[in-house]
Amino acid sequence: MTQRGWEELRPYLRDERPPDDTTIVVRGGPDTLAKLAVHAQRTHDAYILDGEPLWGISVYCALDDVGPASLDGLLRRFASYRAVHLPRTGQLRAAGFPLLPSFRRPHYTIRLDGDDPVGLARLLDVFGPMQANKYHRRERPGRR
């Protein structure tokens, strides 16, 4: 922890090969500029990377063909979301948004330059249109 209470993200980064450009990224939606700004600020308020400020957005990558880190597994995990964003890692990289393999696999943090509306609008464009989540449950888990 730093004096301001920020935690260094470096110990939470996994040492693994980056996913290829065709890997699907799952982000529960719908996202808006305001929601992305809040999430980026939340990361900024909690973490630094190598002693520098960090802005980021959490996503999950479909890294496997089957199991919890597959697209099917992630959509099941996000069953509370009626719709999700499903960009490809190559689209994020091409738009200048690096992916950090953070926390537990298959979580990633999309690194941002800040929380300016122009950059967040570019990210929202890369996220693309919403896709229906075929595993969406109308009831919240644990409720009848």
C-alpha positions as CSV (number, residue, x, y, z in Angstrom):
1,M,0.0,0.0,0.0
2,T,1.1,3.5,-0.7
3,Q,0.6,6.5,1.5
4,R,-2.6,7.4,-0.3
5,G,-3.9,3.8,0.0
6,W,-3.3,2.8,-3.5
7,E,-2.2,-0.8,-4.0
8,E,0.4,-1.8,-6.5
9,L,-1.1,-3.9,-9.2
10,R,2.2,-5.6,-10.3
11,P,1.9,-8.5,-7.8
12,Y,-1.5,-9.3,-9.3
13,L,-0.4,-9.5,-12.9
14,R,-0.1,-13.0,-14.3
15,D,2.9,-14.1,-16.3
16,E,1.3,-15.6,-19.4
17,R,1.3,-15.2,-23.2
18,P,-1.1,-12.6,-24.4
19,P,-4.3,-13.9,-26.0
20,D,-4.2,-13.9,-29.8
21,D,-6.1,-11.3,-31.7
22,T,-9.1,-13.5,-32.3
23,T,-9.8,-14.1,-28.6
24,I,-13.3,-12.9,-27.5
25,V,-13.5,-10.4,-24.6
26,V,-16.6,-10.5,-22.4
27,R,-17.8,-7.3,-20.7
28,G,-21.2,-7.3,-19.0
29,G,-23.4,-4.5,-20.3
30,P,-24.9,-2.3,-21.3
31,D,-22.0,0.1,-21.0
32,T,-22.3,3.9,-21.3
33,L,-19.7,6.6,-21.1
34,A,-20.7,7.4,-17.5
35,K,-20.4,3.8,-16.4
36,L,-17.0,3.4,-18.0
37,A,-15.9,6.6,-16.4
38,V,-17.0,5.3,-12.9
39,H,-15.2,2.0,-13.5
40,A,-12.0,3.6,-14.7
41,Q,-12.1,5.9,-11.7
42,R,-12.6,3.0,-9.4
43,T,-9.5,1.3,-10.7
44,H,-7.6,4.6,-10.5
45,D,-8.6,5.1,-6.9
46,A,-7.5,1.6,-5.9
47,Y,-4.4,0.8,-7.9
48,I,-1.1,2.0,-9.3
49,L,1.2,0.2,-11.7
50,D,4.9,0.4,-11.1
51,G,4.3,3.5,-8.9
52,E,2.3,5.3,-11.6
53,P,-1.4,6.1,-11.8
54,L,-3.5,3.4,-13.4
55,W,-6.8,3.8,-15.2
56,G,-8.5,0.6,-16.3
57,I,-11.7,-1.4,-17.0
58,S,-12.2,-5.0,-16.0
59,V,-13.0,-7.6,-18.7
60,Y,-12.8,-11.4,-19.1
61,C,-11.2,-13.2,-22.0
62,A,-12.4,-16.5,-23.4
63,L,-9.1,-18.3,-23.2
64,D,-10.2,-21.9,-23.4
65,D,-12.5,-24.0,-25.6
66,V,-14.4,-25.5,-22.7
67,G,-14.7,-24.8,-19.0
68,P,-15.0,-21.6,-16.9
69,A,-12.6,-19.6,-19.1
70,S,-14.4,-20.5,-22.3
71,L,-16.9,-18.2,-23.9
72,D,-19.7,-20.5,-22.8
73,G,-18.4,-20.5,-19.2
74,L,-18.1,-16.7,-19.1
75,L,-21.6,-16.1,-20.5
76,R,-22.9,-18.5,-17.8
77,R,-20.9,-16.5,-15.2
78,F,-22.5,-13.3,-16.5
79,A,-26.0,-14.8,-16.6
80,S,-27.3,-11.8,-14.6
81,Y,-26.6,-9.7,-17.7
82,R,-29.2,-9.7,-20.4
83,A,-26.6,-8.5,-22.9
84,V,-22.9,-8.3,-23.1
85,H,-20.2,-6.7,-25.2
86,L,-18.0,-9.2,-27.2
87,P,-15.1,-7.4,-28.9
88,R,-12.0,-9.3,-30.0
89,T,-8.6,-8.7,-28.4
90,G,-7.2,-7.6,-31.7
91,Q,-9.8,-4.8,-32.0
92,L,-8.8,-3.5,-28.6
93,R,-5.1,-3.6,-29.4
94,A,-5.6,-2.0,-32.8
95,A,-7.4,0.9,-31.0
96,G,-4.5,1.4,-28.6
97,F,-6.0,-0.4,-25.6
98,P,-3.5,-2.8,-24.0
99,L,-4.7,-5.8,-22.0
100,L,-3.1,-6.6,-18.6
101,P,-3.5,-10.2,-17.4
102,S,-4.7,-9.2,-13.9
103,F,-5.9,-11.1,-10.8
104,R,-7.3,-14.6,-11.5
105,R,-7.4,-16.1,-14.9
106,P,-9.3,-15.2,-17.2
107,H,-9.6,-11.6,-15.8
108,Y,-7.9,-8.8,-17.7
109,T,-7.7,-5.0,-17.1
110,I,-8.0,-2.8,-20.2
111,R,-5.4,-0.1,-19.6
112,L,-6.6,3.4,-20.4
113,D,-4.8,6.7,-20.7
114,G,-7.3,8.4,-18.3
115,D,-11.0,9.0,-18.0
116,D,-11.4,11.5,-20.7
117,P,-14.7,11.2,-22.6
118,V,-13.0,11.0,-26.0
119,G,-10.9,7.9,-25.0
120,L,-13.9,6.3,-23.3
121,A,-16.0,6.9,-26.4
122,R,-13.3,5.2,-28.5
123,L,-13.4,2.2,-26.1
124,L,-17.2,2.1,-26.2
125,D,-17.0,2.0,-30.0
126,V,-14.5,-0.9,-29.9
127,F,-16.9,-2.7,-27.5
128,G,-19.4,-2.6,-30.3
129,P,-23.1,-3.4,-30.2
130,M,-24.6,-5.4,-27.4
131,Q,-25.1,-9.1,-27.9
132,A,-27.8,-11.1,-26.2
133,N,-26.6,-13.4,-23.5
134,K,-28.2,-16.8,-24.1
135,Y,-27.7,-17.7,-20.5
136,H,-29.5,-14.6,-19.0
137,R,-31.7,-15.5,-16.1
138,R,-34.6,-13.2,-15.4
139,E,-34.3,-14.0,-11.7
140,R,-31.3,-13.1,-9.7
141,P,-29.2,-16.1,-8.6
142,G,-30.3,-17.4,-5.2
143,R,-33.8,-16.1,-5.6
144,R,-36.9,-18.1,-6.5
